[in-house]
Amino acid sequence: MFKVIATVMCLLASTPAAAMSCGSRQSVKQAYAAAQDVFSAHVEEIYAAHGFGRDDFRFAKLRVLNVWKGDLAAGEIVRATAEDTVSFISDGFIPAHGSNVLVYSSGVQPFVLGICSRTAPLESTRDTKELEKLSRRSRDG
């Protein structure tokens, strides 16, 4: 039995960690194509709720500012996770209360704010010019 446990422990220790590696970073065009919703938003509130067997799980209440892709509208309030994802891998984006964020997301609310999707503070990204071009192309064509 000890040999089995030792073998399993060695195998686990030799596997690569699943920490913050997203692989190569997607281009704006790739992230736009992969996302269901691409929008900027103001972080109106960060709040805690029970979830997934943990003490508290942080969520963000976001007011949509601008939409480049998806069915959301400016002024709409949406919910998003505001910490590492449920799998406990450090790939979550934690926005600051009162800040503006650029969100690339897929699926239903609460949206997952993941760093691997190019989600970032709005003031630190240069994606918006290219997003304008991409959204114009998809509307026109």
N, CA, C and O atoms as CSV, one atom per row, in Angstrom:
chain,resi,resn,atom,element,x,y,z
A,1,MET,N,N,0.822,-1.197,0.000
A,1,MET,CA,C,0.000,0.000,0.000
A,1,MET,C,C,0.861,1.254,0.000
A,1,MET,O,O,0.550,2.235,-0.675
A,2,PHE,N,N,1.956,1.210,0.771
A,2,PHE,CA,C,2.859,2.353,0.833
A,2,PHE,C,C,3.443,2.659,-0.541
A,2,PHE,O,O,3.587,3.825,-0.909
A,3,LYS,N,N,3.786,1.603,-1.311
A,3,LYS,CA,C,4.339,1.802,-2.653
A,3,LYS,C,C,3.332,2.492,-3.568
A,3,LYS,O,O,3.709,3.349,-4.367
A,4,VAL,N,N,2.063,2.130,-3.458
A,4,VAL,CA,C,1.027,2.745,-4.285
A,4,VAL,C,C,0.897,4.227,-3.946
A,4,VAL,O,O,0.834,5.069,-4.841
A,5,ILE,N,N,0.859,4.539,-2.663
A,5,ILE,CA,C,0.741,5.939,-2.235
A,5,ILE,C,C,1.973,6.724,-2.669
A,5,ILE,O,O,1.852,7.851,-3.151
A,6,ALA,N,N,3.145,6.145,-2.505
A,6,ALA,CA,C,4.387,6.824,-2.914
A,6,ALA,C,C,4.406,7.063,-4.420
A,6,ALA,O,O,4.836,8.124,-4.870
A,7,THR,N,N,3.946,6.094,-5.200
A,7,THR,CA,C,3.910,6.245,-6.650
A,7,THR,C,C,2.940,7.357,-7.058
A,7,THR,O,O,3.261,8.182,-7.914
A,8,VAL,N,N,1.773,7.374,-6.453
A,8,VAL,CA,C,0.791,8.414,-6.755
A,8,VAL,C,C,1.342,9.785,-6.389
A,8,VAL,O,O,1.184,10.737,-7.152
A,9,MET,N,N,1.978,9.896,-5.245
A,9,MET,CA,C,2.552,11.175,-4.824
A,9,MET,C,C,3.638,11.632,-5.794
A,9,MET,O,O,3.711,12.818,-6.116
A,10,CYS,N,N,4.474,10.723,-6.261
A,10,CYS,CA,C,5.526,11.077,-7.230
A,10,CYS,C,C,4.911,11.549,-8.547
A,10,CYS,O,O,5.387,12.512,-9.148
A,11,LEU,N,N,3.853,10.870,-8.992
A,11,LEU,CA,C,3.193,11.273,-10.223
A,11,LEU,C,C,2.572,12.654,-10.081
A,11,LEU,O,O,2.682,13.477,-10.991
A,12,LEU,N,N,1.928,12.917,-8.963
A,12,LEU,CA,C,1.331,14.229,-8.743
A,12,LEU,C,C,2.390,15.319,-8.668
A,12,LEU,O,O,2.195,16.420,-9.184
A,13,ALA,N,N,3.498,15.015,-8.033
A,13,ALA,CA,C,4.567,16.005,-7.904
A,13,ALA,C,C,5.232,16.291,-9.239
A,13,ALA,O,O,5.767,17.381,-9.441
A,14,SER,N,N,5.206,15.327,-10.156
A,14,SER,CA,C,5.886,15.524,-11.430
A,14,SER,C,C,5.006,16.141,-12.504
A,14,SER,O,O,5.501,16.511,-13.568
A,15,THR,N,N,3.683,16.261,-12.240
A,15,THR,CA,C,2.815,16.880,-13.243
A,15,THR,C,C,2.945,18.388,-13.180
A,15,THR,O,O,3.175,18.940,-12.104
A,16,PRO,N,N,2.803,19.062,-14.301
A,16,PRO,CA,C,2.930,20.516,-14.295
A,16,PRO,C,C,1.814,21.171,-13.500
A,16,PRO,O,O,0.678,20.696,-13.492
A,17,ALA,N,N,2.141,22.239,-12.850
A,17,ALA,CA,C,1.153,22.976,-12.065
A,17,ALA,C,C,0.178,23.673,-13.002
A,17,ALA,O,O,0.540,24.073,-14.108
A,18,ALA,N,N,-1.043,23.812,-12.553
A,18,ALA,CA,C,-2.074,24.461,-13.365
A,18,ALA,C,C,-2.313,25.881,-12.884
A,18,ALA,O,O,-3.454,26.343,-12.876
A,19,ALA,N,N,-1.281,26.568,-12.493
A,19,ALA,CA,C,-1.442,27.910,-11.931
A,19,ALA,C,C,-1.877,28.905,-12.988
A,19,ALA,O,O,-2.909,28.697,-13.628
A,20,MET,N,N,-1.126,29.983,-13.195
A,20,MET,CA,C,-1.602,31.065,-14.041
A,20,MET,C,C,-1.211,30.942,-15.496
A,20,MET,O,O,-1.247,31.948,-16.206
A,21,SER,N,N,-0.848,29.798,-15.974
A,21,SER,CA,C,-0.445,29.676,-17.364
A,21,SER,C,C,-1.663,29.562,-18.270
A,21,SER,O,O,-2.458,28.629,-18.151
A,22,CYS,N,N,-1.794,30.510,-19.163
A,22,CYS,CA,C,-2.895,30.494,-20.126
A,22,CYS,C,C,-2.392,30.048,-21.490
A,22,CYS,O,O,-3.158,30.025,-22.454
A,23,GLY,N,N,-1.138,29.701,-21.582
A,23,GLY,CA,C,-0.559,29.453,-22.892
A,23,GLY,C,C,-0.198,30.790,-23.500
A,23,GLY,O,O,-0.012,31.772,-22.780
A,24,SER,N,N,-0.099,30.840,-24.800
A,24,SER,CA,C,0.220,32.121,-25.431
A,24,SER,C,C,-1.009,33.019,-25.387
A,24,SER,O,O,-2.136,32.547,-25.536
A,25,ARG,N,N,-0.793,34.287,-25.188
A,25,ARG,CA,C,-1.893,35.249,-25.061
A,25,ARG,C,C,-2.579,35.426,-26.415
A,25,ARG,O,O,-1.923,35.582,-27.444
A,26,GLN,N,N,-3.907,35.399,-26.390
A,26,GLN,CA,C,-4.674,35.577,-27.615
A,26,GLN,C,C,-4.556,37.011,-28.114
A,26,GLN,O,O,-4.387,37.948,-27.333
A,27,SER,N,N,-4.648,37.159,-29.417
A,27,SER,CA,C,-4.715,38.497,-29.999
A,27,SER,C,C,-6.110,39.058,-29.724
A,27,SER,O,O,-7.009,38.323,-29.314
A,28,VAL,N,N,-6.287,40.356,-29.951
A,28,VAL,CA,C,-7.599,40.969,-29.783
A,28,VAL,C,C,-8.602,40.283,-30.715
A,28,VAL,O,O,-9.723,39.978,-30.310
A,29,LYS,N,N,-8.195,40.044,-31.957
A,29,LYS,CA,C,-9.074,39.403,-32.938
A,29,LYS,C,C,-9.490,37.998,-32.484
A,29,LYS,O,O,-10.658,37.630,-32.610
A,30,GLN,N,N,-8.548,37.218,-31.960
A,30,GLN,CA,C,-8.859,35.875,-31.483
A,30,GLN,C,C,-9.785,35.919,-30.268
A,30,GLN,O,O,-10.750,35.159,-30.190
A,31,ALA,N,N,-9.490,36.811,-29.323
A,31,ALA,CA,C,-10.312,36.923,-28.123
A,31,ALA,C,C,-11.723,37.393,-28.470
A,31,ALA,O,O,-12.701,36.914,-27.898
A,32,TYR,N,N,-11.820,38.324,-29.404
A,32,TYR,CA,C,-13.118,38.835,-29.868
A,32,TYR,C,C,-13.928,37.701,-30.497
A,32,TYR,O,O,-15.118,37.550,-30.217
A,33,ALA,N,N,-13.283,36.915,-31.337
A,33,ALA,CA,C,-13.970,35.804,-32.006
A,33,ALA,C,C,-14.425,34.745,-31.005
A,33,ALA,O,O,-15.490,34.152,-31.173
A,34,ALA,N,N,-13.633,34.506,-29.971
A,34,ALA,CA,C,-13.948,33.463,-28.996
A,34,ALA,C,C,-15.011,33.888,-27.986
A,34,ALA,O,O,-15.692,33.037,-27.414
A,35,ALA,N,N,-15.160,35.184,-27.761
A,35,ALA,CA,C,-16.084,35.679,-26.738
A,35,ALA,C,C,-17.505,35.811,-27.278
A,35,ALA,O,O,-17.717,36.098,-28.456
A,36,GLN,N,N,-18.450,35.598,-26.404
A,36,GLN,CA,C,-19.857,35.832,-26.726
A,36,GLN,C,C,-20.196,37.301,-26.491
A,36,GLN,O,O,-20.991,37.886,-27.227
A,37,ASP,N,N,-19.594,37.891,-25.467
A,37,ASP,CA,C,-19.827,39.288,-25.114
A,37,ASP,C,C,-18.488,39.988,-24.928
A,37,ASP,O,O,-17.590,39.463,-24.270
A,38,VAL,N,N,-18.361,41.183,-25.516
A,38,VAL,CA,C,-17.189,42.025,-25.315
A,38,VAL,C,C,-17.731,43.414,-24.991
A,38,VAL,O,O,-18.430,44.024,-25.799
A,39,PHE,N,N,-17.397,43.907,-23.791
A,39,PHE,CA,C,-17.946,45.181,-23.359
A,39,PHE,C,C,-17.057,45.828,-22.306
A,39,PHE,O,O,-16.238,45.163,-21.671
A,40,SER,N,N,-17.230,47.120,-22.133
A,40,SER,CA,C,-16.577,47.809,-21.021
A,40,SER,C,C,-17.651,48.064,-19.976
A,40,SER,O,O,-18.833,48.187,-20.297
A,41,ALA,N,N,-17.222,48.143,-18.718
A,41,ALA,CA,C,-18.183,48.320,-17.636
A,41,ALA,C,C,-17.538,49.028,-16.458
A,41,ALA,O,O,-16.322,48.994,-16.274
A,42,HIS,N,N,-18.388,49.669,-15.668
A,42,HIS,CA,C,-17.968,50.312,-14.431
A,42,HIS,C,C,-18.286,49.364,-13.281
A,42,HIS,O,O,-19.397,48.841,-13.200
A,43,VAL,N,N,-17.325,49.138,-12.392
A,43,VAL,CA,C,-17.520,48.249,-11.248
A,43,VAL,C,C,-18.251,49.034,-10.159
A,43,VAL,O,O,-17.650,49.849,-9.458
A,44,GLU,N,N,-19.541,48.783,-10.026
A,44,GLU,CA,C,-20.360,49.519,-9.071
A,44,GLU,C,C,-20.291,48.950,-7.668
A,44,GLU,O,O,-20.430,49.680,-6.686
A,45,GLU,N,N,-20.073,47.640,-7.572
A,45,GLU,CA,C,-20.092,47.014,-6.249
A,45,GLU,C,C,-19.341,45.697,-6.294
A,45,GLU,O,O,-19.402,44.968,-7.285
A,46,ILE,N,N,-18.636,45.399,-5.221
A,46,ILE,CA,C,-18.059,44.070,-5.002
A,46,ILE,C,C,-18.754,43.538,-3.753
A,46,ILE,O,O,-18.777,44.215,-2.725
A,47,TYR,N,N,-19.316,42.346,-3.828
A,47,TYR,CA,C,-20.036,41.810,-2.671
A,47,TYR,C,C,-19.746,40.321,-2.522
A,47,TYR,O,O,-19.335,39.657,-3.473
A,48,ALA,N,N,-19.965,39.812,-1.326
A,48,ALA,CA,C,-19.705,38.406,-1.022
A,48,ALA,C,C,-21.014,37.637,-0.964
A,48,ALA,O,O,-22.040,38.162,-0.530
A,49,ALA,N,N,-20.966,36.394,-1.402
A,49,ALA,CA,C,-22.116,35.493,-1.324
A,49,ALA,C,C,-21.586,34.087,-1.069
A,49,ALA,O,O,-20.439,33.775,-1.392
A,50,HIS,N,N,-22.419,33.258,-0.495
A,50,HIS,CA,C,-22.016,31.868,-0.263
A,50,HIS,C,C,-21.915,31.169,-1.607
A,50,HIS,O,O,-22.691,31.430,-2.527
A,51,GLY,N,N,-20.942,30.277,-1.698
A,51,GLY,CA,C,-20.865,29.567,-2.958
A,51,GLY,C,C,-19.857,28.449,-2.978
A,51,GLY,O,O,-18.753,28.571,-2.448
A,52,PHE,N,N,-20.248,27.373,-3.588
A,52,PHE,CA,C,-19.362,26.279,-3.959
A,52,PHE,C,C,-18.594,25.700,-2.773
A,52,PHE,O,O,-17.425,25.342,-2.918
A,53,GLY,N,N,-19.220,25.603,-1.615
A,53,GLY,CA,C,-18.592,24.988,-0.458
A,53,GLY,C,C,-17.526,25.838,0.201
A,53,GLY,O,O,-16.776,25.347,1.043
A,54,ARG,N,N,-17.448,27.098,-0.167
A,54,ARG,CA,C,-16.463,27.994,0.413
A,54,ARG,C,C,-17.153,28.926,1.382
A,54,ARG,O,O,-18.382,29.001,1.416
A,55,ASP,N,N,-16.366,29.636,2.171
A,55,ASP,CA,C,-16.945,30.605,3.098
A,55,ASP,C,C,-17.721,31.668,2.333
A,55,ASP,O,O,-18.933,31.800,2.501
A,56,ASP,N,N,-17.037,32.407,1.513
A,56,ASP,CA,C,-17.667,33.450,0.714
A,56,ASP,C,C,-17.036,33.470,-0.663
A,56,ASP,O,O,-15.869,33.118,-0.832
A,57,PHE,N,N,-17.805,33.878,-1.628
A,57,PHE,CA,C,-17.341,33.986,-3.001
A,57,PHE,C,C,-17.628,35.408,-3.425
A,57,PHE,O,O,-18.753,35.876,-3.248
A,58,ARG,N,N,-16.664,36.109,-3.975
A,58,ARG,CA,C,-16.860,37.509,-4.346
A,58,ARG,C,C,-17.457,37.650,-5.740
A,58,ARG,O,O,-17.078,36.949,-6.679
A,59,PHE,N,N,-18.391,38.570,-5.842
A,59,PHE,CA,C,-19.035,38.886,-7.105
A,59,PHE,C,C,-18.907,40.384,-7.350
A,59,PHE,O,O,-18.668,41.160,-6.425
A,60,ALA,N,N,-19.068,40.773,-8.599
A,60,ALA,CA,C,-19.046,42.189,-8.962
A,60,ALA,C,C,-20.345,42.543,-9.660
A,60,ALA,O,O,-20.864,41.782,-10.477
A,61,LYS,N,N,-20.852,43.707,-9.320
A,61,LYS,CA,C,-22.004,44.279,-10.021
A,61,LYS,C,C,-21.417,45.299,-10.991
A,61,LYS,O,O,-20.764,46.255,-10.573
A,62,LEU,N,N,-21.652,45.094,-12.292
A,62,LEU,CA,C,-21.058,45.931,-13.331
A,62,LEU,C,C,-22.141,46.681,-14.104
A,62,LEU,O,O,-23.170,46.105,-14.455
A,63,ARG,N,N,-21.911,47.950,-14.365
A,63,ARG,CA,C,-22.799,48.734,-15.230
A,63,ARG,C,C,-22.127,48.839,-16.594
A,63,ARG,O,O,-21.030,49.386,-16.705
A,64,VAL,N,N,-22.773,48.322,-17.621
A,64,VAL,CA,C,-22.212,48.284,-18.974
A,64,VAL,C,C,-22.062,49.711,-19.506
A,64,VAL,O,O,-22.995,50.511,-19.445
A,65,LEU,N,N,-20.871,50.011,-20.027
A,65,LEU,CA,C,-20.594,51.325,-20.606
A,65,LEU,C,C,-20.672,51.301,-22.126
A,65,LEU,O,O,-21.338,52.142,-22.730
A,66,ASN,N,N,-19.996,50.340,-22.743
A,66,ASN,CA,C,-19.916,50.251,-24.198
A,66,ASN,C,C,-19.923,48.778,-24.593
A,66,ASN,O,O,-19.327,47.952,-23.902
A,67,VAL,N,N,-20.583,48.442,-25.683
A,67,VAL,CA,C,-20.670,47.050,-26.133
A,67,VAL,C,C,-20.082,46.945,-27.533
A,67,VAL,O,O,-20.480,47.679,-28.437
A,68,TRP,N,N,-19.133,46.027,-27.709
A,68,TRP,CA,C,-18.551,45.764,-29.027
A,68,TRP,C,C,-19.094,44.475,-29.626
A,68,TRP,O,O,-19.084,44.298,-30.844
A,69,LYS,N,N,-19.571,43.573,-28.766
A,69,LYS,CA,C,-20.112,42.307,-29.258
A,69,LYS,C,C,-21.091,41.774,-28.215
A,69,LYS,O,O,-20.852,41.877,-27.011
A,70,GLY,N,N,-22.197,41.205,-28.695
A,70,GLY,CA,C,-23.170,40.594,-27.800
A,70,GLY,C,C,-24.470,41.365,-27.732
A,70,GLY,O,O,-24.664,42.355,-28.437
A,71,ASP,N,N,-25.363,40.892,-26.866
A,71,ASP,CA,C,-26.717,41.436,-26.767
A,71,ASP,C,C,-26.907,42.399,-25.595
A,71,ASP,O,O,-28.035,42.809,-25.321
A,72,LEU,N,N,-25.856,42.760,-24.914
A,72,LEU,CA,C,-25.977,43.692,-23.793
A,72,LEU,C,C,-26.188,45.107,-24.309
A,72,LEU,O,O,-25.932,45.397,-25.477
A,73,ALA,N,N,-26.654,45.982,-23.431
A,73,ALA,CA,C,-26.877,47.384,-23.802
A,73,ALA,C,C,-26.197,48.291,-22.785
A,73,ALA,O,O,-26.088,47.946,-21.608
A,74,ALA,N,N,-25.744,49.444,-23.243
A,74,ALA,CA,C,-25.142,50.429,-22.347
A,74,ALA,C,C,-26.141,50.762,-21.245
A,74,ALA,O,O,-27.328,50.950,-21.512
A,75,GLY,N,N,-25.659,50.834,-20.009
A,75,GLY,CA,C,-26.503,51.119,-18.853
A,75,GLY,C,C,-27.024,49.882,-18.156
A,75,GLY,O,O,-27.465,49.962,-17.010
A,76,GLU,N,N,-26.984,48.730,-18.828
A,76,GLU,CA,C,-27.475,47.485,-18.236
A,76,GLU,C,C,-26.564,47.061,-17.074
A,76,GLU,O,O,-25.354,47.280,-17.117
A,77,ILE,N,N,-27.147,46.463,-16.052
A,77,ILE,CA,C,-26.394,45.952,-14.914
A,77,ILE,C,C,-26.211,44.448,-15.102
A,77,ILE,O,O,-27.177,43.726,-15.347
A,78,VAL,N,N,-24.970,43.981,-14.988
A,78,VAL,CA,C,-24.668,42.553,-15.106
A,78,VAL,C,C,-23.865,42.120,-13.884
A,78,VAL,O,O,-23.309,42.955,-13.171
A,79,ARG,N,N,-23.808,40.845,-13.652
A,79,ARG,CA,C,-23.071,40.267,-12.533
A,79,ARG,C,C,-21.915,39.435,-13.067
A,79,ARG,O,O,-22.002,38.827,-14.133
A,80,ALA,N,N,-20.832,39.424,-12.300
A,80,ALA,CA,C,-19.652,38.654,-12.696
A,80,ALA,C,C,-18.950,38.141,-11.456
A,80,ALA,O,O,-19.072,38.717,-10.375
A,81,THR,N,N,-18.208,37.043,-11.621
A,81,THR,CA,C,-17.365,36.597,-10.519
A,81,THR,C,C,-16.233,37.592,-10.382
A,81,THR,O,O,-15.798,38.180,-11.372
A,82,ALA,N,N,-15.763,37.782,-9.194
A,82,ALA,CA,C,-14.721,38.776,-8.951
A,82,ALA,C,C,-13.549,38.164,-8.212
A,82,ALA,O,O,-12.979,38.789,-7.318
A,83,GLU,N,N,-13.190,36.956,-8.577
A,83,GLU,CA,C,-12.031,36.303,-7.988
A,83,GLU,C,C,-11.668,35.090,-8.818
A,83,GLU,O,O,-12.225,34.873,-9.894
A,84,ASP,N,N,-10.731,34.297,-8.314
A,84,ASP,CA,C,-10.325,33.101,-9.037
A,84,ASP,C,C,-11.540,32.239,-9.335
A,84,ASP,O,O,-12.509,32.229,-8.576
A,85,THR,N,N,-11.482,31.525,-10.435
A,85,THR,CA,C,-12.615,30.724,-10.857
A,85,THR,C,C,-12.900,29.594,-9.881
A,85,THR,O,O,-12.118,29.336,-8.967
A,86,VAL,N,N,-14.007,28.936,-10.081
A,86,VAL,CA,C,-14.469,27.891,-9.185
A,86,VAL,C,C,-13.460,26.756,-9.079
A,86,VAL,O,O,-13.417,26.060,-8.065
A,87,SER,N,N,-12.654,26.562,-10.106
A,87,SER,CA,C,-11.665,25.487,-10.075
A,87,SER,C,C,-10.460,25.821,-9.212
A,87,SER,O,O,-9.533,25.019,-9.095
A,88,PHE,N,N,-10.469,27.014,-8.603
A,88,PHE,CA,C,-9.417,27.455,-7.699
A,88,PHE,C,C,-8.063,27.624,-8.371
A,88,PHE,O,O,-7.032,27.638,-7.699
A,89,ILE,N,N,-8.059,27.750,-9.688
A,89,ILE,CA,C,-6.832,28.032,-10.416
A,89,ILE,C,C,-6.701,29.548,-10.487
A,89,ILE,O,O,-7.691,30.249,-10.698
A,90,SER,N,N,-5.512,30.044,-10.314
A,90,SER,CA,C,-5.323,31.499,-10.249
A,90,SER,C,C,-5.417,32.144,-11.624
A,90,SER,O,O,-4.437,32.680,-12.142
A,91,ASP,N,N,-6.602,32.086,-12.200
A,91,ASP,CA,C,-6.803,32.718,-13.501
A,91,ASP,C,C,-7.925,33.746,-13.451
A,91,ASP,O,O,-8.386,34.220,-14.489
A,92,GLY,N,N,-8.357,34.085,-12.256
A,92,GLY,CA,C,-9.430,35.057,-12.112
A,92,GLY,C,C,-8.909,36.480,-12.105
A,92,GLY,O,O,-7.776,36.740,-11.698
A,93,PHE,N,N,-9.738,37.387,-12.554
A,93,PHE,CA,C,-9.416,38.812,-12.562
A,93,PHE,C,C,-10.257,39.470,-11.483
A,93,PHE,O,O,-11.483,39.358,-11.500
A,94,ILE,N,N,-9.629,40.140,-10.564
A,94,ILE,CA,C,-10.336,40.794,-9.472
A,94,ILE,C,C,-10.352,42.294,-9.737
A,94,ILE,O,O,-9.327,42.955,-9.572
A,95,PRO,N,N,-11.497,42.846,-10.146
A,95,PRO,CA,C,-11.555,44.278,-10.448
A,95,PRO,C,C,-11.617,45.105,-9.167
A,95,PRO,O,O,-12.046,44.614,-8.123
A,96,ALA,N,N,-11.195,46.335,-9.255
A,96,ALA,CA,C,-11.275,47.247,-8.117
A,96,ALA,C,C,-12.624,47.961,-8.142
A,96,ALA,O,O,-13.105,48.367,-9.200
A,97,HIS,N,N,-13.223,48.106,-6.968
A,97,HIS,CA,C,-14.488,48.834,-6.853
A,97,HIS,C,C,-14.300,50.251,-7.391
A,97,HIS,O,O,-13.329,50.924,-7.046
A,98,GLY,N,N,-15.219,50.701,-8.231
A,98,GLY,CA,C,-15.144,52.039,-8.801
A,98,GLY,C,C,-14.314,52.148,-10.064
A,98,GLY,O,O,-14.245,53.219,-10.669
A,99,SER,N,N,-13.685,51.059,-10.472
A,99,SER,CA,C,-12.857,51.090,-11.680
A,99,SER,C,C,-13.692,50.760,-12.911
A,99,SER,O,O,-14.853,50.366,-12.798
A,100,ASN,N,N,-13.095,50.922,-14.078
A,100,ASN,CA,C,-13.705,50.518,-15.348
A,100,ASN,C,C,-12.910,49.345,-15.893
A,100,ASN,O,O,-11.682,49.326,-15.808
A,101,VAL,N,N,-13.608,48.371,-16.449
A,101,VAL,CA,C,-12.966,47.161,-16.946
A,101,VAL,C,C,-13.410,46.862,-18.370
A,101,VAL,O,O,-14.500,47.244,-18.794
A,102,LEU,N,N,-12.544,46.173,-19.094
A,102,LEU,CA,C,-12.862,45.638,-20.409
A,102,LEU,C,C,-13.085,44.147,-20.210
A,102,LEU,O,O,-12.216,43.455,-19.679
A,103,VAL,N,N,-14.247,43.644,-20.633
A,103,VAL,CA,C,-14.618,42.257,-20.365
A,103,VAL,C,C,-14.817,41.503,-21.669
A,103,VAL,O,O,-15.579,41.922,-22.541
A,104,TYR,N,N,-14.114,40.377,-21.785
A,104,TYR,CA,C,-14.339,39.402,-22.850
A,104,TYR,C,C,-14.939,38.202,-22.126
A,104,TYR,O,O,-14.277,37.622,-21.265
A,105,SER,N,N,-16.162,37.814,-22.444
A,105,SER,CA,C,-16.795,36.740,-21.689
A,105,SER,C,C,-17.690,35.898,-22.569
A,105,SER,O,O,-18.126,36.330,-23.636
A,106,SER,N,N,-17.957,34.692,-22.108
A,106,SER,CA,C,-18.885,33.788,-22.773
A,106,SER,C,C,-19.752,33.137,-21.715
A,106,SER,O,O,-19.367,33.044,-20.550
A,107,GLY,N,N,-20.900,32.697,-22.121
A,107,GLY,CA,C,-21.779,32.007,-21.194
A,107,GLY,C,C,-22.773,32.941,-20.548
A,107,GLY,O,O,-22.964,34.078,-20.977
A,108,VAL,N,N,-23.402,32.434,-19.507
A,108,VAL,CA,C,-24.450,33.168,-18.819
A,108,VAL,C,C,-23.895,33.858,-17.582
A,108,VAL,O,O,-22.785,33.565,-17.139
A,109,GLN,N,N,-24.671,34.768,-17.036
A,109,GLN,CA,C,-24.277,35.449,-15.808
A,109,GLN,C,C,-24.380,34.497,-14.630
A,109,GLN,O,O,-25.251,33.626,-14.625
A,110,PRO,N,N,-23.532,34.634,-13.649
A,110,PRO,CA,C,-22.490,35.640,-13.562
A,110,PRO,C,C,-21.349,35.314,-14.522
A,110,PRO,O,O,-20.873,34.180,-14.587
A,111,PHE,N,N,-20.920,36.341,-15.268
A,111,PHE,CA,C,-19.799,36.172,-16.178
A,111,PHE,C,C,-18.539,35.876,-15.386
A,111,PHE,O,O,-18.370,36.367,-14.269
A,112,VAL,N,N,-17.663,35.082,-15.956
A,112,VAL,CA,C,-16.380,34.805,-15.323
A,112,VAL,C,C,-15.366,35.796,-15.869
A,112,VAL,O,O,-15.153,35.879,-17.078
A,113,LEU,N,N,-14.750,36.539,-14.978
A,113,LEU,CA,C,-13.717,37.485,-15.382
A,113,LEU,C,C,-12.383,36.752,-15.331
A,113,LEU,O,O,-11.797,36.610,-14.257
A,114,GLY,N,N,-11.902,36.291,-16.468
A,114,GLY,CA,C,-10.682,35.506,-16.521
A,114,GLY,C,C,-9.558,36.252,-17.213
A,114,GLY,O,O,-9.774,36.887,-18.246
A,115,ILE,N,N,-8.358,36.181,-16.652
A,115,ILE,CA,C,-7.217,36.882,-17.239
A,115,ILE,C,C,-6.806,36.274,-18.567
A,115,ILE,O,O,-6.159,36.944,-19.372
A,116,CYS,N,N,-7.163,35.030,-18.815
A,116,CYS,CA,C,-6.780,34.394,-20.070
A,116,CYS,C,C,-7.614,34.889,-21.250
A,116,CYS,O,O,-7.291,34.593,-22.400
A,117,SER,N,N,-8.669,35.628,-20.983
A,117,SER,CA,C,-9.559,36.112,-22.039
A,117,SER,C,C,-9.271,37.549,-22.463
A,117,SER,O,O,-10.021,38.093,-23.273
A,118,ARG,N,N,-8.237,38.174,-21.962
A,118,ARG,CA,C,-7.858,39.573,-22.199
A,118,ARG,C,C,-8.668,40.538,-21.349
A,118,ARG,O,O,-8.513,41.750,-21.503
A,119,THR,N,N,-9.525,40.053,-20.461
A,119,THR,CA,C,-10.227,40.932,-19.531
A,119,THR,C,C,-9.183,41.673,-18.708
A,119,THR,O,O,-8.232,41.076,-18.204
A,120,ALA,N,N,-9.376,42.998,-18.579
A,120,ALA,CA,C,-8.354,43.824,-17.921
A,120,ALA,C,C,-8.949,45.158,-17.495
A,120,ALA,O,O,-10.043,45.525,-17.926
A,121,PRO,N,N,-8.216,45.888,-16.638
A,121,PRO,CA,C,-8.652,47.266,-16.354
A,121,PRO,C,C,-8.692,48.054,-17.658
A,121,PRO,O,O,-7.774,47.947,-18.471
A,122,LEU,N,N,-9.734,48.834,-17.866
A,122,LEU,CA,C,-9.915,49.541,-19.131
A,122,LEU,C,C,-8.763,50.498,-19.424
A,122,LEU,O,O,-8.334,50.621,-20.571
A,123,GLU,N,N,-8.266,51.169,-18.399
A,123,GLU,CA,C,-7.204,52.154,-18.626
A,123,GLU,C,C,-5.857,51.518,-18.975
A,123,GLU,O,O,-4.959,52.206,-19.460
A,124,SER,N,N,-5.708,50.220,-18.735
A,124,SER,CA,C,-4.420,49.582,-19.026
A,124,SER,C,C,-4.432,48.784,-20.328
A,124,SER,O,O,-3.456,48.101,-20.638
A,125,THR,N,N,-5.511,48.859,-21.087
A,125,THR,CA,C,-5.580,48.095,-22.325
A,125,THR,C,C,-5.602,49.026,-23.537
A,125,THR,O,O,-6.048,50.171,-23.463
A,126,ARG,N,N,-5.119,48.507,-24.625
A,126,ARG,CA,C,-5.141,49.245,-25.898
A,126,ARG,C,C,-6.045,48.553,-26.913
A,126,ARG,O,O,-5.937,48.792,-28.116
A,127,ASP,N,N,-6.927,47.704,-26.426
A,127,ASP,CA,C,-7.777,46.897,-27.305
A,127,ASP,C,C,-8.905,47.677,-27.958
A,127,ASP,O,O,-9.414,47.248,-28.994
A,128,THR,N,N,-9.311,48.798,-27.396
A,128,THR,CA,C,-10.556,49.446,-27.829
A,128,THR,C,C,-10.550,49.897,-29.287
A,128,THR,O,O,-11.577,49.801,-29.960
A,129,LYS,N,N,-9.420,50.385,-29.788
A,129,LYS,CA,C,-9.373,50.805,-31.197
A,129,LYS,C,C,-9.614,49.619,-32.128
A,129,LYS,O,O,-10.371,49.723,-33.094
A,130,GLU,N,N,-8.975,48.507,-31.835
A,130,GLU,CA,C,-9.173,47.327,-32.670
A,130,GLU,C,C,-10.578,46.763,-32.496
A,130,GLU,O,O,-11.160,46.254,-33.453
A,131,LEU,N,N,-11.129,46.846,-31.292
A,131,LEU,CA,C,-12.507,46.394,-31.071
A,131,LEU,C,C,-13.500,47.217,-31.885
A,131,LEU,O,O,-14.479,46.676,-32.399
A,132,GLU,N,N,-13.257,48.515,-32.006
A,132,GLU,CA,C,-14.127,49.364,-32.833
A,132,GLU,C,C,-14.121,48.869,-34.275
A,132,GLU,O,O,-15.173,48.770,-34.907
A,133,LYS,N,N,-12.940,48.561,-34.792
A,133,LYS,CA,C,-12.834,48.055,-36.169
A,133,LYS,C,C,-13.536,46.701,-36.327
A,133,LYS,O,O,-14.273,46.486,-37.289
A,134,LEU,N,N,-13.300,45.794,-35.375
A,134,LEU,CA,C,-13.902,44.467,-35.453
A,134,LEU,C,C,-15.423,44.521,-35.351
A,134,LEU,O,O,-16.119,43.821,-36.086
A,135,SER,N,N,-15.940,45.344,-34.449
A,135,SER,CA,C,-17.391,45.424,-34.308
A,135,SER,C,C,-18.033,46.101,-35.520
A,135,SER,O,O,-19.143,45.744,-35.914
A,136,ARG,N,N,-17.350,47.062,-36.102
A,136,ARG,CA,C,-17.858,47.727,-37.309
A,136,ARG,C,C,-17.931,46.722,-38.453
A,136,ARG,O,O,-18.913,46.692,-39.196
A,137,ARG,N,N,-16.894,45.899,-38.596
A,137,ARG,CA,C,-16.877,44.866,-39.653
A,137,ARG,C,C,-18.018,43.877,-39.467
A,137,ARG,O,O,-18.673,43.500,-40.439
A,138,SER,N,N,-18.264,43.450,-38.227
A,138,SER,CA,C,-19.327,42.458,-38.010
A,138,SER,C,C,-20.707,43.071,-38.204
A,138,SER,O,O,-21.630,42.367,-38.612
A,139,ARG,N,N,-20.877,44.359,-37.924
A,139,ARG,CA,C,-22.163,45.035,-38.189
A,139,ARG,C,C,-22.383,45.233,-39.683
A,139,ARG,O,O,-23.494,45.063,-40.185
A,140,ASP,N,N,-21.316,45.593,-40.387
A,140,ASP,CA,C,-21.426,45.877,-41.822
A,140,ASP,C,C,-21.459,44.628,-42.685
A,140,ASP,O,O,-21.923,44.636,-43.825
A,141,GLY,N,N,-20.950,43.561,-42.099
A,141,GLY,CA,C,-20.816,42.516,-42.990
A,141,GLY,C,C,-21.116,41.180,-42.958
A,141,GLY,O,O,-20.876,40.470,-43.934
